[in-house]
Amino acid sequence: MAAPLVRIEGLTVAFDGAPAVRGVDLAVHPGEAVGIVGESGSGKSVTWLAALRLLPAKAAVAGRVLLDGRDLLALPLPEVEAVRGGRIGMIFQDPASALNPVLRIRRQLGEVLARHRGLSGAAIAAEARRLLDLVGIPDAARRLDSYPHEMSGGQNQRVMIAMAIAGQPDLLVADEPTTALDVTIQAQILDLLAALRRELGMALVLISHDLGVVAETCDRVAVMYAGRVVEMGPAEPLFDAPRHPYTRGLLDALPTLDAAERLVAIPGVVPDPRAMPPGCAFAPRCAHAAPVCLGAEPALRATLPGRWSACARPDLDLAAPPPRPPATPAPAAEAVA
């Protein structure tokens, strides 16, 4: 495999002393699609916001984020700003808050094209229209003069994608790009991202809590829990035969086509970062927890070729899901006398 395009090494993030990311190591290679999954609070978005130095000043960030051998965390801020939107584009979770409500789409796209492509005048207008056509917005010439509030949620998401690819990035980071959209528009956005990746030859990092979306879109998956990567590997083998109980729990919680079966939820919640449990952070919620899990926190180790897991019990057989409990039948209506 080619050398990584971006390599994250030992990344840690803390807010007021509370650890949000605890030693993440991750590499993204040219042209590949990497999915990052986990519950809310697992550190998925914070990892990449920290990598691009988009967190507030109170965040304590350490580690290395290497792009072409340069550490983005150590570079002067003007050099990092040239990378953001240029070499690395990002689609934020909520386009309604990421877009400026008082500026027309033409102005917002134009700023990216002027800064990262050096365009001006008629060239900006022509390229902005081409980008809106590329992301599937009808009547692009007229839409350039629209404000964000005059467009639907799906159209605003497409504008965000257009802005993210305007600088011709080598890597596109999509942070929950379909969360606020209905199912039909979600499918269109995911198809669009896949088509753009093929056409432009860029790498993709897809941050999502939707395992189905990641399974269909990504080549490789990193599962995060409590600020750490707990399992990583190629998408199909990882979903077919998970090696970490947390991954197994996420898969078991997915709904099936059989409406008569109940979902198998993971008990409890993600631990408070200010009061992490001893040993494995997932142990209090894990059905397979044993005394060994309460010792030192397990490191992320290779278990199979291309597979890594951070479990103190690597011998566990997690390939088969547990039997699902039957749905509780509704009580029969009482006869009316």
C-alpha positions, 0 to 999 in steps of 0.5 A: 500500500502507498504511504499514508496521505495523513497519519495521526499519531498519539493524538490526545485532546482534553477540555478543562482536564477532561480527556475527550480523545485518548491516544488515537493512531490512524492513517488514511491512504490516497484514494481510500475511504475510511469510516469512523463509527461509535456512539455520541461522545466517542471522540469521532468528530473531535479527532478530526477537528483537533487534527485540523486545529479547529477546536477552541483555544481551551482545548489541550491538544497533543500528538502529531498529525502528519501531512507530507511529513509536516506536523499540522499541530506544529505548523504556524497557523497561516500554513494550516489555514492553507491546508484547510480547504485546500489539501483537506476539505471538511463537510460539517455536521449542520450546513444550516450553521456552517453556512453564513446566513447573510451571504449569498452562495456565490460569495461563500463559494467565491471566497474558497475559490479565491483563497485556495485556487487563486481565481478572480472575476469571471473565472470564479463565477464560472467555476462556482456554477460548475461546482453547483452543477457537479453536486447536482443543484438544478438551475445553478446559475440562479442558485448562486444568488440565493441565501442559505435560508432560501434553499432546502436542507439537502441543497444546503448540504450539497452547497457544503460539499461544493465548498469542501471540494472547491479547493481540489482536496486530496482528502475530504472529511465528511462529519455526519453528512446525512444526519439532518436529512430524510432517507431519500436525500441521505441516499442521494448525498452518499451516492454523490460523495461516492461519485465525487471520490471516484471522479476526483480521486480523493480520499474520504473520511466518513464520520457516522453513527450509522453502521449501514452507511459506513458498510456501503461506503468505506473500504476500512473502518475504525470503531471508537469508544471513549476517545480511543480506537478499539477496533480497526480493519477492512469493512467487510471482515470487520462487520462479518466477524467483529473482534471487539465486544463493543463492535459486536454490540453496535451490530446487534443493536441494528434493526432487522427486517423482522419486526417481531424481534426486539433490538439488543441494546448495549446497557449503560452509557459512554463513561464520563471522561472525568471518571473513567473506569479502571482497565477497559473503558467498555468493561462496565457495559460488556457482557464478556467482562472478566477480572483481566478487563479491570487491570491495565487498559488494553492496547490496540494490537494486531489480531489478524492480518489487517485487523486490530483490536483493543480487547483484553480477551482476544480469544473471544468468539464474537462472530455470531450475534446473541439470540434476540429476545422476542417482542413482548405481545401487546395485551389483549383488549378487554371485552366490553360488557 
